[in-house]
């Protein structure tokens, strides 16, 4: 089974499975596991790895409309290098500080490959679930999409001397793109207006399919409205390829949110990051520019 099939099995056993995080007595809790071979391309600094690993869990707190409070991480590697370990912890601490949370430690272990298991905590008395979208709502995204796709391209370019004119610059730029800002503040501000919300870690297209399944609805999306990050155009050969990367690659950790049209302006003014309407909630079907939008995106396993 891949990750989605495994989650489907667990949904029959665990009542709380299905949203970005669990909420128990106003406590938001979520956990993630990232591996070197699948999540950290060659050239990823340990600082970026710490930032990204903990940031992924903080993003889940954001998707519930929660206030992040703390994070921990289990750090496993074939051997412990002092500089790498300190860099990881500093990256984890800095991304926590960015969202007014605290990195409070974790665990160390030997493992055949570098692996990070992160857990983030937060609070909310009124979580936003995936299941509340209503026909007529706008579907919106925060920020821009495609940063991680562009980063992967730059990491690969840095490894290939025939493609990269400045390997150090490409690697530095790739690490910068990999260090995203978890949208905790935006999630908190959007929560009073949102009917459904999740993060885009699996990609926009897959996120829309997941929201549609949870809310028993459909979506009609306008490709021209999708906010593609400028970095995507640095590496994508065509506009079509850029759109594909922005909608299906995933790992961007922006918020995908449905909002009643009457509440959009208030929601937009409540956050400091861009909020872009890309389409509408409909009764059924999943389309982009009137054509079927396949369920494509990032899947573990």
MIKOL-332462 format. One record per residue (C-alpha): residue number from 0; residue in three letters; chain; y, z, x. Coordinates in steps of 0.05 Angstrom, whole numbers, always signed. Each point is the difference from the previous one (the first is absolute). Example, Ala and Ser with C-alpha at 12.3 -4.5 7.8 and 13.67 -1.06 7.14 Angstrom:
// MIKOL-332462
<node n="0" res="ALA" chain="A" Y="-90" Z="+156" X="+246"/>
<node n="1" res="SER" chain="A" Y="+69" Z="-13" X="+27"/>
This chain:
// MIKOL-332462
<node n="0" res="UNK" chain="A" Y="+0" Z="+0" X="+0"/>
<node n="1" res="UNK" chain="A" Y="+71" Z="-11" X="+21"/>
<node n="2" res="UNK" chain="A" Y="+55" Z="+52" X="-12"/>
<node n="3" res="UNK" chain="A" Y="+16" Z="-22" X="-71"/>
<node n="4" res="UNK" chain="A" Y="-72" Z="+0" X="-22"/>
<node n="5" res="UNK" chain="A" Y="-9" Z="+70" X="+30"/>
<node n="6" res="UNK" chain="A" Y="+62" Z="+25" X="-37"/>
<node n="7" res="UNK" chain="A" Y="-27" Z="-28" X="-65"/>
<node n="8" res="UNK" chain="A" Y="-63" Z="+41" X="+10"/>
<node n="9" res="UNK" chain="A" Y="+41" Z="+63" X="+13"/>
<node n="10" res="UNK" chain="A" Y="+43" Z="-10" X="-61"/>
<node n="11" res="UNK" chain="A" Y="-62" Z="+16" X="-42"/>
<node n="12" res="UNK" chain="A" Y="-9" Z="+65" X="+39"/>
<node n="13" res="UNK" chain="A" Y="+70" Z="+25" X="+14"/>
<node n="14" res="UNK" chain="A" Y="+52" Z="+3" X="-56"/>
<node n="15" res="UNK" chain="A" Y="+60" Z="-2" X="+47"/>
<node n="16" res="UNK" chain="A" Y="-20" Z="-64" X="+37"/>
<node n="17" res="UNK" chain="A" Y="+43" Z="-61" X="-15"/>
<node n="18" res="UNK" chain="A" Y="+72" Z="+15" X="+20"/>
<node n="19" res="UNK" chain="A" Y="+31" Z="+1" X="+69"/>
<node n="20" res="UNK" chain="A" Y="-7" Z="+76" X="+6"/>
<node n="21" res="UNK" chain="A" Y="-28" Z="+58" X="-39"/>
<node n="22" res="UNK" chain="A" Y="+45" Z="+51" X="-34"/>
<node n="23" res="UNK" chain="A" Y="-27" Z="+70" X="-10"/>
<node n="24" res="UNK" chain="A" Y="+47" Z="+54" X="-28"/>
<node n="25" res="UNK" chain="A" Y="+60" Z="-40" X="+23"/>
<node n="26" res="UNK" chain="A" Y="-29" Z="-9" X="+70"/>
<node n="27" res="UNK" chain="A" Y="-7" Z="-72" X="+23"/>
<node n="28" res="UNK" chain="A" Y="-55" Z="-12" X="+51"/>
<node n="29" res="UNK" chain="A" Y="-27" Z="-64" X="+32"/>
<node n="30" res="UNK" chain="A" Y="-40" Z="-19" X="+61"/>
<node n="31" res="UNK" chain="A" Y="-11" Z="-63" X="+42"/>
<node n="32" res="UNK" chain="A" Y="-44" Z="-23" X="+58"/>
<node n="33" res="UNK" chain="A" Y="+23" Z="-53" X="+50"/>
<node n="34" res="UNK" chain="A" Y="-41" Z="-30" X="+57"/>
<node n="35" res="UNK" chain="A" Y="+21" Z="-35" X="+63"/>
<node n="36" res="UNK" chain="A" Y="-42" Z="-62" X="-12"/>
<node n="37" res="UNK" chain="A" Y="+24" Z="-11" X="-72"/>
<node n="38" res="UNK" chain="A" Y="+69" Z="+32" X="-4"/>
<node n="39" res="UNK" chain="A" Y="+32" Z="+2" X="+69"/>
<node n="40" res="UNK" chain="A" Y="+3" Z="-68" X="+35"/>
<node n="41" res="UNK" chain="A" Y="+0" Z="-3" X="+76"/>
<node n="42" res="UNK" chain="A" Y="+70" Z="+16" X="+22"/>
<node n="43" res="UNK" chain="A" Y="+12" Z="+54" X="-53"/>
<node n="44" res="UNK" chain="A" Y="+30" Z="+60" X="+35"/>
<node n="45" res="UNK" chain="A" Y="-27" Z="+69" X="-15"/>
<node n="46" res="UNK" chain="A" Y="+70" Z="+19" X="-24"/>
<node n="47" res="UNK" chain="A" Y="-3" Z="-56" X="-51"/>
<node n="48" res="UNK" chain="A" Y="-72" Z="+19" X="-18"/>
<node n="49" res="UNK" chain="A" Y="+22" Z="+71" X="-15"/>
<node n="50" res="UNK" chain="A" Y="+59" Z="-24" X="-41"/>
<node n="51" res="UNK" chain="A" Y="-41" Z="-51" X="-39"/>
<node n="52" res="UNK" chain="A" Y="-61" Z="+44" X="-13"/>
<node n="53" res="UNK" chain="A" Y="+40" Z="+58" X="-28"/>
<node n="54" res="UNK" chain="A" Y="+49" Z="-48" X="-34"/>
<node n="55" res="UNK" chain="A" Y="-57" Z="-31" X="-39"/>
<node n="56" res="UNK" chain="A" Y="-16" Z="+67" X="-32"/>
<node n="57" res="UNK" chain="A" Y="+74" Z="+16" X="-12"/>
<node n="58" res="UNK" chain="A" Y="+5" Z="-66" X="-36"/>
<node n="59" res="UNK" chain="A" Y="-53" Z="+23" X="-49"/>
<node n="60" res="UNK" chain="A" Y="+42" Z="+62" X="-15"/>
<node n="61" res="UNK" chain="A" Y="+60" Z="-46" X="-11"/>
<node n="62" res="UNK" chain="A" Y="-39" Z="-43" X="-49"/>
<node n="63" res="UNK" chain="A" Y="-12" Z="+61" X="-44"/>
<node n="64" res="UNK" chain="A" Y="+74" Z="+16" X="-1"/>
<node n="65" res="UNK" chain="A" Y="-12" Z="+62" X="+41"/>
<node n="66" res="UNK" chain="A" Y="+40" Z="+36" X="+53"/>
<node n="67" res="UNK" chain="A" Y="-39" Z="+0" X="+65"/>
<node n="68" res="UNK" chain="A" Y="-5" Z="+68" X="+32"/>
<node n="69" res="UNK" chain="A" Y="-51" Z="-3" X="+57"/>
<node n="70" res="UNK" chain="A" Y="-53" Z="-41" X="+35"/>
<node n="71" res="UNK" chain="A" Y="-59" Z="+13" X="+46"/>
<node n="72" res="UNK" chain="A" Y="-44" Z="-47" X="+41"/>
<node n="73" res="UNK" chain="A" Y="-68" Z="+0" X="+33"/>
<node n="74" res="UNK" chain="A" Y="+6" Z="-38" X="+66"/>
<node n="75" res="UNK" chain="A" Y="-65" Z="-27" X="+29"/>
<node n="76" res="UNK" chain="A" Y="-9" Z="-42" X="+63"/>
<node n="77" res="UNK" chain="A" Y="-52" Z="-14" X="+55"/>
<node n="78" res="UNK" chain="A" Y="+43" Z="+43" X="+46"/>
<node n="79" res="UNK" chain="A" Y="+65" Z="+38" X="-5"/>
<node n="80" res="UNK" chain="A" Y="+58" Z="-28" X="+38"/>
<node n="81" res="UNK" chain="A" Y="+59" Z="+47" X="+4"/>
<node n="82" res="UNK" chain="A" Y="+54" Z="-53" X="-8"/>
<node n="83" res="UNK" chain="A" Y="-36" Z="-35" X="-57"/>
<node n="84" res="UNK" chain="A" Y="-13" Z="+65" X="-37"/>
<node n="85" res="UNK" chain="A" Y="+72" Z="+22" X="+6"/>
<node n="86" res="UNK" chain="A" Y="+26" Z="-68" X="-21"/>
<node n="87" res="UNK" chain="A" Y="-44" Z="+2" X="-63"/>
<node n="88" res="UNK" chain="A" Y="+25" Z="+68" X="-19"/>
<node n="89" res="UNK" chain="A" Y="+73" Z="-20" X="+12"/>
<node n="90" res="UNK" chain="A" Y="-9" Z="-62" X="-44"/>
<node n="91" res="UNK" chain="A" Y="-32" Z="+42" X="-54"/>
<node n="92" res="UNK" chain="A" Y="+56" Z="+52" X="+5"/>
<node n="93" res="UNK" chain="A" Y="+55" Z="-51" X="-2"/>
<node n="94" res="UNK" chain="A" Y="-25" Z="-36" X="-63"/>
<node n="95" res="UNK" chain="A" Y="-7" Z="+68" X="-34"/>
<node n="96" res="UNK" chain="A" Y="+71" Z="+18" X="+20"/>
<node n="97" res="UNK" chain="A" Y="+25" Z="-66" X="-29"/>
<node n="98" res="UNK" chain="A" Y="-23" Z="+22" X="-70"/>
<node n="99" res="UNK" chain="A" Y="+19" Z="+74" X="+7"/>
<node n="100" res="UNK" chain="A" Y="-72" Z="+22" X="+10"/>
<node n="101" res="UNK" chain="A" Y="-34" Z="+36" X="+58"/>
<node n="102" res="UNK" chain="A" Y="-58" Z="-20" X="+44"/>
<node n="103" res="UNK" chain="A" Y="-40" Z="+64" X="+8"/>
<node n="104" res="UNK" chain="A" Y="-59" Z="-19" X="+45"/>
<node n="105" res="UNK" chain="A" Y="-72" Z="-16" X="-15"/>
<node n="106" res="UNK" chain="A" Y="-65" Z="-8" X="+40"/>
<node n="107" res="UNK" chain="A" Y="-26" Z="-33" X="+63"/>
<node n="108" res="UNK" chain="A" Y="-69" Z="-32" X="+9"/>
<node n="109" res="UNK" chain="A" Y="-39" Z="-47" X="+44"/>
<node n="110" res="UNK" chain="A" Y="-15" Z="-68" X="-30"/>
<node n="111" res="UNK" chain="A" Y="-23" Z="-68" X="+24"/>
<node n="112" res="UNK" chain="A" Y="+66" Z="-32" X="-20"/>
<node n="113" res="UNK" chain="A" Y="+70" Z="+26" X="-12"/>
<node n="114" res="UNK" chain="A" Y="+2" Z="+24" X="-73"/>
<node n="115" res="UNK" chain="A" Y="+52" Z="+38" X="-40"/>
<node n="116" res="UNK" chain="A" Y="-13" Z="+36" X="-65"/>
<node n="117" res="UNK" chain="A" Y="+64" Z="+23" X="-33"/>
<node n="118" res="UNK" chain="A" Y="+16" Z="+44" X="-60"/>
<node n="119" res="UNK" chain="A" Y="+68" Z="+7" X="-32"/>
<node n="120" res="UNK" chain="A" Y="+24" Z="+50" X="-51"/>
<node n="121" res="UNK" chain="A" Y="+56" Z="-1" X="-49"/>
<node n="122" res="UNK" chain="A" Y="+24" Z="+29" X="-66"/>
<node n="123" res="UNK" chain="A" Y="+18" Z="-28" X="-68"/>
<node n="124" res="UNK" chain="A" Y="-2" Z="+28" X="-70"/>
<node n="125" res="UNK" chain="A" Y="+1" Z="-70" X="-32"/>
<node n="126" res="UNK" chain="A" Y="-41" Z="-50" X="+40"/>
<node n="127" res="UNK" chain="A" Y="+7" Z="-75" X="-13"/>
<node n="128" res="UNK" chain="A" Y="-69" Z="-30" X="-12"/>
<node n="129" res="UNK" chain="A" Y="-23" Z="-72" X="+2"/>
<node n="130" res="UNK" chain="A" Y="-18" Z="+1" X="-74"/>
<node n="131" res="UNK" chain="A" Y="+67" Z="+0" X="-36"/>
<node n="132" res="UNK" chain="A" Y="+26" Z="-72" X="+6"/>
<node n="133" res="UNK" chain="A" Y="+21" Z="-30" X="-67"/>
<node n="134" res="UNK" chain="A" Y="+11" Z="-73" X="-20"/>
<node n="135" res="UNK" chain="A" Y="+74" Z="-16" X="+8"/>
<node n="136" res="UNK" chain="A" Y="+9" Z="+44" X="+61"/>
<node n="137" res="UNK" chain="A" Y="+27" Z="-31" X="+64"/>
<node n="138" res="UNK" chain="A" Y="-46" Z="+2" X="+60"/>
<node n="139" res="UNK" chain="A" Y="+39" Z="+14" X="+64"/>
<node n="140" res="UNK" chain="A" Y="-12" Z="+12" X="+74"/>
<node n="141" res="UNK" chain="A" Y="+39" Z="+41" X="+50"/>
<node n="142" res="UNK" chain="A" Y="+22" Z="-28" X="+67"/>
<node n="143" res="UNK" chain="A" Y="-32" Z="-64" X="+27"/>
<node n="144" res="UNK" chain="A" Y="-71" Z="-24" X="+7"/>
<node n="145" res="UNK" chain="A" Y="-38" Z="-29" X="+59"/>
<node n="146" res="UNK" chain="A" Y="+21" Z="+45" X="+58"/>
<node n="147" res="UNK" chain="A" Y="-71" Z="+17" X="+18"/>
<node n="148" res="UNK" chain="A" Y="-23" Z="-72" X="-3"/>
<node n="149" res="UNK" chain="A" Y="+56" Z="-19" X="+48"/>
<node n="150" res="UNK" chain="A" Y="-18" Z="+58" X="+45"/>
<node n="151" res="UNK" chain="A" Y="-72" Z="-23" X="+5"/>
<node n="152" res="UNK" chain="A" Y="+22" Z="-70" X="+18"/>
<node n="153" res="UNK" chain="A" Y="+45" Z="+28" X="+55"/>
<node n="154" res="UNK" chain="A" Y="-55" Z="+45" X="+27"/>
<node n="155" res="UNK" chain="A" Y="-46" Z="-61" X="+4"/>
<node n="156" res="UNK" chain="A" Y="+54" Z="-42" X="+32"/>
<node n="157" res="UNK" chain="A" Y="+12" Z="+53" X="+53"/>
<node n="158" res="UNK" chain="A" Y="-73" Z="-4" X="+19"/>
<node n="159" res="UNK" chain="A" Y="+2" Z="-76" X="+9"/>
<node n="160" res="UNK" chain="A" Y="+41" Z="-23" X="+60"/>
<node n="161" res="UNK" chain="A" Y="+3" Z="-71" X="-28"/>
<node n="162" res="UNK" chain="A" Y="+35" Z="+25" X="-64"/>
<node n="163" res="UNK" chain="A" Y="+46" Z="+55" X="+26"/>
<node n="164" res="UNK" chain="A" Y="+59" Z="-13" X="+45"/>
<node n="165" res="UNK" chain="A" Y="+14" Z="+75" X="+5"/>
<node n="166" res="UNK" chain="A" Y="-62" Z="+42" X="-12"/>
<node n="167" res="UNK" chain="A" Y="+36" Z="+67" X="+7"/>
<node n="168" res="UNK" chain="A" Y="+53" Z="-20" X="-50"/>
<node n="169" res="UNK" chain="A" Y="-51" Z="-25" X="-50"/>
<node n="170" res="UNK" chain="A" Y="-41" Z="+64" X="+7"/>
<node n="171" res="UNK" chain="A" Y="+62" Z="+44" X="-8"/>
<node n="172" res="UNK" chain="A" Y="+22" Z="-39" X="-61"/>
<node n="173" res="UNK" chain="A" Y="-69" Z="+5" X="-30"/>
<node n="174" res="UNK" chain="A" Y="-1" Z="+76" X="+9"/>
<node n="175" res="UNK" chain="A" Y="+68" Z="+5" X="-32"/>
<node n="176" res="UNK" chain="A" Y="-23" Z="-39" X="-61"/>
<node n="177" res="UNK" chain="A" Y="-62" Z="+44" X="-5"/>
<node n="178" res="UNK" chain="A" Y="+43" Z="+63" X="-6"/>
<node n="179" res="UNK" chain="A" Y="+18" Z="-4" X="-73"/>
<node n="180" res="UNK" chain="A" Y="+41" Z="+51" X="-39"/>
<node n="181" res="UNK" chain="A" Y="-42" Z="+35" X="-54"/>
<node n="182" res="UNK" chain="A" Y="+39" Z="-7" X="-65"/>
<node n="183" res="UNK" chain="A" Y="-1" Z="+74" X="-18"/>
<node n="184" res="UNK" chain="A" Y="+74" Z="+4" X="-18"/>
<node n="185" res="UNK" chain="A" Y="-4" Z="-64" X="-41"/>
<node n="186" res="UNK" chain="A" Y="-63" Z="+23" X="-36"/>
<node n="187" res="UNK" chain="A" Y="+33" Z="+66" X="-20"/>
<node n="188" res="UNK" chain="A" Y="+62" Z="-36" X="-24"/>
<node n="189" res="UNK" chain="A" Y="-40" Z="-53" X="-38"/>
<node n="190" res="UNK" chain="A" Y="-47" Z="+50" X="-33"/>
<node n="191" res="UNK" chain="A" Y="+45" Z="+17" X="-60"/>
<node n="192" res="UNK" chain="A" Y="+7" Z="-74" X="-16"/>
<node n="193" res="UNK" chain="A" Y="-69" Z="-27" X="+17"/>
<node n="194" res="UNK" chain="A" Y="-58" Z="-12" X="-48"/>
<node n="195" res="UNK" chain="A" Y="-51" Z="-15" X="+55"/>
<node n="196" res="UNK" chain="A" Y="+2" Z="+0" X="+76"/>
<node n="197" res="UNK" chain="A" Y="-43" Z="-10" X="+62"/>
<node n="198" res="UNK" chain="A" Y="+10" Z="-21" X="+72"/>
<node n="199" res="UNK" chain="A" Y="-14" Z="-70" X="+25"/>
<node n="200" res="UNK" chain="A" Y="-48" Z="+19" X="+56"/>
<node n="201" res="UNK" chain="A" Y="-53" Z="-48" X="-27"/>
<node n="202" res="UNK" chain="A" Y="+51" Z="-57" X="-10"/>
<node n="203" res="UNK" chain="A" Y="+45" Z="-19" X="-58"/>
<node n="204" res="UNK" chain="A" Y="-51" Z="-43" X="-36"/>
<node n="205" res="UNK" chain="A" Y="-55" Z="+52" X="+3"/>
<node n="206" res="UNK" chain="A" Y="+48" Z="+55" X="-20"/>
<node n="207" res="UNK" chain="A" Y="+20" Z="-39" X="-62"/>
<node n="208" res="UNK" chain="A" Y="-73" Z="-9" X="-19"/>
<node n="209" res="UNK" chain="A" Y="-12" Z="+75" X="+10"/>
<node n="210" res="UNK" chain="A" Y="+60" Z="+18" X="-42"/>
<node n="211" res="UNK" chain="A" Y="-22" Z="-49" X="-54"/>
<node n="212" res="UNK" chain="A" Y="-69" Z="+30" X="-2"/>
<node n="213" res="UNK" chain="A" Y="+26" Z="+71" X="-4"/>
<node n="214" res="UNK" chain="A" Y="+53" Z="-16" X="-53"/>
<node n="215" res="UNK" chain="A" Y="-41" Z="-52" X="-39"/>
<node n="216" res="UNK" chain="A" Y="+55" Z="-52" X="+6"/>
<node n="217" res="UNK" chain="A" Y="+17" Z="-63" X="+38"/>
<node n="218" res="UNK" chain="A" Y="+57" Z="-25" X="+45"/>
<node n="219" res="UNK" chain="A" Y="+42" Z="-63" X="+5"/>
<node n="220" res="UNK" chain="A" Y="+32" Z="-5" X="+68"/>
<node n="221" res="UNK" chain="A" Y="+53" Z="-48" X="+28"/>
<node n="222" res="UNK" chain="A" Y="-15" Z="-20" X="+72"/>
<node n="223" res="UNK" chain="A" Y="+73" Z="-14" X="+15"/>
<node n="224" res="UNK" chain="A" Y="+18" Z="+72" X="-14"/>
<node n="225" res="UNK" chain="A" Y="-50" Z="+31" X="+48"/>
<node n="226" res="UNK" chain="A" Y="+39" Z="+32" X="+58"/>
<node n="227" res="UNK" chain="A" Y="-32" Z="-27" X="+63"/>
<node n="228" res="UNK" chain="A" Y="+19" Z="+36" X="+65"/>
<node n="229" res="UNK" chain="A" Y="+39" Z="-43" X="+49"/>
<node n="230" res="UNK" chain="A" Y="-52" Z="+15" X="+54"/>
<node n="231" res="UNK" chain="A" Y="-52" Z="-39" X="-39"/>
<node n="232" res="UNK" chain="A" Y="+39" Z="-64" X="+10"/>
<node n="233" res="UNK" chain="A" Y="-1" Z="+12" X="+76"/>
<node n="234" res="UNK" chain="A" Y="-75" Z="-11" X="+1"/>
<node n="235" res="UNK" chain="A" Y="-19" Z="-38" X="-64"/>
<node n="236" res="UNK" chain="A" Y="-6" Z="-75" X="+8"/>
<node n="237" res="UNK" chain="A" Y="+24" Z="-16" X="-71"/>
<node n="238" res="UNK" chain="A" Y="+33" Z="+33" X="-59"/>
<node n="239" res="UNK" chain="A" Y="-66" Z="-3" X="-37"/>
<node n="240" res="UNK" chain="A" Y="-34" Z="+38" X="+56"/>
<node n="241" res="UNK" chain="A" Y="+56" Z="+51" X="+0"/>
<node n="242" res="UNK" chain="A" Y="-9" Z="+11" X="-75"/>
<node n="243" res="UNK" chain="A" Y="-75" Z="+7" X="+9"/>
<node n="244" res="UNK" chain="A" Y="+8" Z="+53" X="+54"/>
<node n="245" res="UNK" chain="A" Y="+51" Z="+38" X="-40"/>
<node n="246" res="UNK" chain="A" Y="-43" Z="+2" X="-63"/>
<node n="247" res="UNK" chain="A" Y="-71" Z="+8" X="+26"/>
<node n="248" res="UNK" chain="A" Y="-1" Z="+30" X="+71"/>
<node n="249" res="UNK" chain="A" Y="+17" Z="+71" X="-20"/>
<node n="250" res="UNK" chain="A" Y="+14" Z="+61" X="+44"/>
<node n="251" res="UNK" chain="A" Y="+74" Z="-2" X="-16"/>
<node n="252" res="UNK" chain="A" Y="+3" Z="+67" X="-36"/>
<node n="253" res="UNK" chain="A" Y="+57" Z="-19" X="-47"/>
<node n="254" res="UNK" chain="A" Y="+0" Z="+24" X="-72"/>
<node n="255" res="UNK" chain="A" Y="-21" Z="-44" X="-58"/>
<node n="256" res="UNK" chain="A" Y="+30" Z="+29" X="-63"/>
<node n="257" res="UNK" chain="A" Y="+8" Z="-17" X="-74"/>
<node n="258" res="UNK" chain="A" Y="+65" Z="+19" X="-34"/>
<node n="259" res="UNK" chain="A" Y="+27" Z="-12" X="-70"/>
<node n="260" res="UNK" chain="A" Y="+53" Z="-54" X="+4"/>
<node n="261" res="UNK" chain="A" Y="+51" Z="+47" X="-30"/>
<node n="262" res="UNK" chain="A" Y="-10" Z="+49" X="+57"/>
<node n="263" res="UNK" chain="A" Y="+1" Z="-49" X="+58"/>
<node n="264" res="UNK" chain="A" Y="+74" Z="+7" X="+19"/>
<node n="265" res="UNK" chain="A" Y="-5" Z="+75" X="+1"/>
<node n="266" res="UNK" chain="A" Y="-63" Z="-3" X="+42"/>
<node n="267" res="UNK" chain="A" Y="+31" Z="-50" X="+49"/>
<node n="268" res="UNK" chain="A" Y="+62" Z="+44" X="+9"/>
<node n="269" res="UNK" chain="A" Y="-43" Z="+62" X="+11"/>
<node n="270" res="UNK" chain="A" Y="-32" Z="-25" X="+65"/>
<node n="271" res="UNK" chain="A" Y="+30" Z="-22" X="+67"/>
<node n="272" res="UNK" chain="A" Y="-53" Z="-53" X="+14"/>
<node n="273" res="UNK" chain="A" Y="-1" Z="-68" X="-35"/>
<node n="274" res="UNK" chain="A" Y="-36" Z="-2" X="-67"/>
<node n="275" res="UNK" chain="A" Y="-18" Z="-71" X="-20"/>
<node n="276" res="UNK" chain="A" Y="-26" Z="-21" X="-69"/>
<node n="277" res="UNK" chain="A" Y="-54" Z="-53" X="+12"/>
<node n="278" res="UNK" chain="A" Y="-26" Z="-10" X="-71"/>
<node n="279" res="UNK" chain="A" Y="-21" Z="+34" X="-63"/>
<node n="280" res="UNK" chain="A" Y="-57" Z="+38" X="-32"/>
<node n="281" res="UNK" chain="A" Y="-36" Z="-43" X="-52"/>
<node n="282" res="UNK" chain="A" Y="-57" Z="+13" X="-49"/>
<node n="283" res="UNK" chain="A" Y="-53" Z="-32" X="+44"/>
<node n="284" res="UNK" chain="A" Y="-11" Z="-50" X="+56"/>
<node n="285" res="UNK" chain="A" Y="+23" Z="-1" X="+72"/>
<node n="286" res="UNK" chain="A" Y="+45" Z="-57" X="+21"/>
<node n="287" res="UNK" chain="A" Y="+50" Z="-21" X="+52"/>
<node n="288" res="UNK" chain="A" Y="+45" Z="-57" X="-21"/>
<node n="289" res="UNK" chain="A" Y="-47" Z="-12" X="-59"/>
<node n="290" res="UNK" chain="A" Y="-61" Z="-8" X="+44"/>
<node n="291" res="UNK" chain="A" Y="-57" Z="+51" X="+7"/>
<node n="292" res="UNK" chain="A" Y="+13" Z="+51" X="+54"/>
<node n="293" res="UNK" chain="A" Y="-66" Z="+16" X="+34"/>
<node n="294" res="UNK" chain="A" Y="-21" Z="+71" X="+16"/>
<node n="295" res="UNK" chain="A" Y="+7" Z="-7" X="+75"/>
<node n="296" res="UNK" chain="A" Y="+21" Z="+54" X="+49"/>
<node n="297" res="UNK" chain="A" Y="-21" Z="+50" X="+53"/>
<node n="298" res="UNK" chain="A" Y="-69" Z="+32" X="-9"/>
<node n="299" res="UNK" chain="A" Y="-33" Z="+50" X="+46"/>
<node n="300" res="UNK" chain="A" Y="-74" Z="-10" X="+14"/>
